Amino acid sequence: MCTEKQLLLRPEDITENIVIIKINQLYRTDMTDLELYETTRGIWRRKIESVQDAEYALAVLKGKVIEVYSLNGWYPAGTFPMETRKLDPERCKNRIEFTGQLAPEEIRRKYIGKSVAGLFKFGEASPVKFFPGMEMRDLRGVAKTTSDPEEILKKKLIEL
């Protein structure tokens, strides 16, 4: 049986470069898999450089990961058509989207169902946030042995 603490995603659990995307405002309970994917993949007010190192995108609803996608790349919004969303070209300006597919089952099992609540500061409004994996954090000077989530967040996790 899993405890609440076991379901909380901690910074040291993140070994891949990920981007967390909160989809609370766009989510519907009757969404198809394609609608969920297209809602998660764009369109976001971000610079491509701020997320280009992400390997996976986590679709998050009310603080909980509901799906994980492997990323092929990031592009200016509107580059690739969406089947389930009509996008206003004006709204696409200065926004980005990704293309991808469901992540491998091993990665999906690792993240789906986990809470990301501990990875965000209270009141943090941005729906898109990049978290570097262990290798990238090591390059930035965050020790692998650090286990205090607040200390890691204070030290080096990038908030873009």
N, C-alpha and C positions, 0 to 999 in steps of 0.2 A: 504494500500500500504506500502511495506517495504522500509525503507531507507537503504542506504549503511551501516550506523552505526548499524542498527538492524541485518544485515547479518554477522557482524564481531563477531566471537567467541571470547569471553573474558575469561580470567582465571576463573573468578567467575561463569561463565556459566558451567564450568566443575565440575559436582558433582560426576561423576563416574571416576574410574581409567581408563584412555584411553591411547592408543598408536596411534600416528598419523604416517601414512605410506605414503610417497610421491611416487607416481607411474608414474611420468611424463615420464621417459625414457622407460618404458615398455608398456605404454598405447597405444591402437589402438582404433579408433572410431567404428570399427566393432566388438569389443569384445562381446562375449556372457557373460551371468551372471557368468557361471562357469569359464571362462577365467579371468574375473575381480577378482573373489574370489581367484583363484590360483595365480594370479599375486600379489595380496595384501598379501597373507598368507606367501609368502617366495620366495626366500631365502635371509636372511638378515645377515649382518656382525654385530652381536650383541652377548652379553652373555645373556643366558636365565634369569639370575638373574636381569638383567637391565629392563626387561619387564614383569616378571612373575606375578606381581600384577595387570596387566591390565585386565579389564573386557571386554573391547570393543576395536576393531581396526577400525580406520577411514581411509578409502581409500581416498587419497587426490590427485587431479589433478589440477595443476597450482594454488595451494593455496586454492582450494575449495573442500569441502567434497562431494564425489559422492556416497559413500556407507558406511554402518556401519555393522560390524560383531560382534556377541557375541563370546567370546573366550572360547574354551574348555581347551586349554593348549598350551604350547610352548615346542618344541622338537628340537633335532639336525636336521638340514636340511637333507632331504632325508629319514626321518623316515617313512613318509607316501607318497605313490605314487601320482603323479599328472596326471590327464587325458589329460590335454591340454599343458603341458610343459615337455620337455625332459631335465632332469638335469644331468649335468656332475658330477659324484661322486667326482671328484677332487675339483670342484667348491663348493661343499656342505660342505667341511671341514671348521670347525670354523664358521659355519653359522647356523641360526635357522629358524624355520617355526612355524606357529600356525595351529591349526585346530579349526573350528568353523562353524557358520551358520549365516544367516541374523539375525541382532539384532531385538528385539521386535519393532513393529511399532512406539511406543511412543518414543523410543530412536532414531530410524531412523529419525523421524520428527524433533527431537530436533537438530540433527547435519547436516543432508543432506542439501546442499545448502549454508552452512555457510562458511565464509572465515576464514582460520587459519593464515592469514598473520601477524596478531598482536602477534602471539605466538612464532614467530621465529625471531632471530636476523638477520639483513642484512648479507647475504653471508653465512649463516649457511648451510652447505652442507649435513649433515647427513639426509638420507631419513626416518629414524625411530627415533621418540622421544616420551618418556613416560611423561605423565602428571598425577599426582596424583589427585584423587577426593577430595572433600571437607573434608571428614573424615580424610584422610591421611594427608592433608595439615594442619588440626587442630592439629594433633599429632606432626607435625613438627613446630608448632608455627605460622602459618599464620592465622591471624584473619579472621573470616567469613565476617566481615564487610568491609574488604579492597576491594575497587572497582577500584583502579588504576592498570591497567594491567601491566604497567612497574614496579610498586613497588612490585607486587606479583612475577613477573618474577625475579626481582633482589633478593628478599628475599629467596624464597624457592622452586620454581618449579625446578624439577630435570632435568638436561640435561645430558643424558647418552650416 
